Amino acid sequence: MQMHIDSRLDSLPRSVDVVVVGAGIVGLAAAFFLAKEGLGVAILEKRRRPADLTSARSGEGVRAQWETPDAIALMLRSIELYQRFAELTGREENTAELSRCGYLYAATSARGAIGLADRVARQRANGLSDVSYLTGAEARRRFTTLSETTRGVAFRAGDGTVVVDRIVAGYLAATPARLLTQTLAHGVCVRGGAVEGVETDRGKIATRTCVIAAGPYASALLEPFDGAPPISLVRGQIACFGAEGVPADHPATVDVDNGTFWRPDSTGLRITAPARDAETVATPIDDPRPDVDYPARALAGARRLCPFIAGVAKTAVARAVHCGLYAVTPDGLPAIGPLRTVDGLFVNVGFGGLGVMASIAAGERLAAVISGAGAHDPMSAFAPERFHDGRLLSAEPMTVNHLSGGSAHAPPPASEIEERTG
Ligand SMILES: Cc1cc2nc3c(=O)[nH]c(=O)nc-3n(C[C@H](O)[C@H](O)[C@H](O)COP(=O)(O)OP(=O)(O)OC[C@H]3O[C@@H](n4cnc5c(N)ncnc54)[C@H](O)[C@@H]3O)c2cc1C
């Protein structure tokens, strides 16, 4: 059964089992799995359309190349769910358009290459058995677009890209829930330490369970409650080019020395430019402005590792620069689960640059906890309480793409480098 999309003329439901605040890809995924568990769900969305904020501005990359066992397991599960999205939604026409073009991390610096080799070893030890490290010579033979100066790469063929619009269409077609667009949630009503409703600009909806999935706006809704995950906002951009000469089956590619990400898409390619200093934003806004020089910086950043892009750039046309806000937690991983200070209040927030890839497994996990089919693990890497229980947090390496400047792990002595990078 499909989602019922209300207009403001429809009356507000008086009461539902679960209110989800935010119809981005994270909220929609949670609503899909909650409805699958048989719960009555209303989704509140302040914009006219679902998945029209951060989720519409992503690079659509999905990868299991993470480092901590929990992050690897979550992303492997997401990729598996996206692989069988049509079966999951019961609609043959609704695939996630998962393209397993692979994900390639490459370094031209010795430090970056060694960082990748060590990272692959840690990934394999933590459950990601099918990721490989190739020395520069091996990598250049296999990936002929790489620069002669490439010193080492990490590659996993099972990673790739999805199409957000297709996923959203699948959720809308297969979630028996009410989506209330142009409806702003003002706050969660709590009585006696438990959720009793959600106040909106159209009135109050009674509920015992609320999921905050408000992307960059989550902190405003969670601010009244102790134990809310700390979230900062960082502006992110991606330039989309119409271009000839981009191999359609090229892996999504990251230059770990300068932080550029690029991938082919249906009309050319998309590129995230080398990061300047991360620009944090104090107050969320829907439409942060992109930099005027972003397309030029993006092309320059990408051609360093893949020189053929210099030729592509001659005729490439910048179609759009999408700019949005990454909602980032101190360790770069999302907070998924109950807020221990308020009964019935759940968070699904802080997805940073990984919300497209993680949202489906996160939604499945959260719905299991809310319905009672699964248990919340307070020690998991995603437990919201981790920020407040004195646990030592370390950032998931390469949460941002930049490895050579950002690795927490020291490089080996110079004598090892030549031998290991070929
Ligand atoms: C440039 C860029 C590139 C990226 N590339 C990738 C990538 O390759 N792979 C990947 O996995 N991720 C990527 N991301 C990250 C990904 O886009 C986000 O993590 C993801 O979209 C977050 O989804 P969300 O549903 O939490 O947030 P959003 O999509 O922002 O949705 C939140 C929704 O809540 C609504 N809302 C907020 N407050 C309220 C309220 N009070 N009442 C009602 N509604 C409310 C908003 O209007 C919005 O629709 C990228 C992000 C950017 C900016």
The ligand as a Gaussian input file, in Angstrom:
#p B3LYP/6-31G(d) Opt

LIG

0 1
 C       27.301000      17.517000      -1.041000
 C       26.854000      16.277000      -0.326000
 C       27.237000      15.021000      -0.804000
 C       26.839000      13.859000      -0.139000
 N       27.180000      12.640000      -0.646000
 C       26.745000      11.506000      -0.036000
 C       27.055000      10.225000      -0.574000
 O       27.711000      10.085000      -1.608000
 N       26.583000       9.116000       0.086000
 C       25.859000       9.223000       1.239000
 O       25.501000       8.196000       1.801000
 N       25.543000      10.430000       1.760000
 C       25.973000      11.553000       1.156000
 N       25.664000      12.795000       1.684000
 C       24.956000      12.844000       2.966000
 C       23.481000      12.566000       2.822000
 O       22.948000      13.365000       1.780000
 C       22.806000      12.877000       4.159000
 O       23.474000      12.187000       5.199000
 C       21.359000      12.425000       4.142000
 O       20.686000      12.977000       3.048000
 C       20.680000      12.846000       5.429000
 O       19.322000      12.485000       5.323000
 P       18.291000      13.002000       6.397000
 O       17.003000      12.386000       6.061000
 O       18.864000      12.818000       7.758000
 O       18.276000      14.582000       6.185000
 P       17.452000      15.472000       5.161000
 O       17.475000      14.915000       3.802000
 O       17.919000      16.869000       5.350000
 O       15.968000      15.330000       5.679000
 C       15.527000      15.920000       6.879000
 C       14.107000      16.399000       6.621000
 O       13.529000      16.859000       7.842000
 C       12.731000      17.986000       7.534000
 N       12.569000      18.748000       8.788000
 C       13.559000      19.287000       9.537000
 N       13.037000      19.859000      10.642000
 C       11.702000      19.666000      10.573000
 C       10.635000      20.037000      11.444000
 N       10.840000      20.696000      12.586000
 N        9.373000      19.699000      11.075000
 C        9.144000      19.015000       9.912000
 N       10.131000      18.643000       9.057000
 C       11.387000      18.962000       9.403000
 C       13.541000      18.718000       6.482000
 O       12.735000      19.621000       5.743000
 C       14.070000      17.550000       5.643000
 O       13.233000      17.233000       4.562000
 C       26.042000      13.956000       1.033000
 C       25.637000      15.210000       1.501000
 C       26.045000      16.370000       0.841000
 C       25.589000      17.690000       1.367000

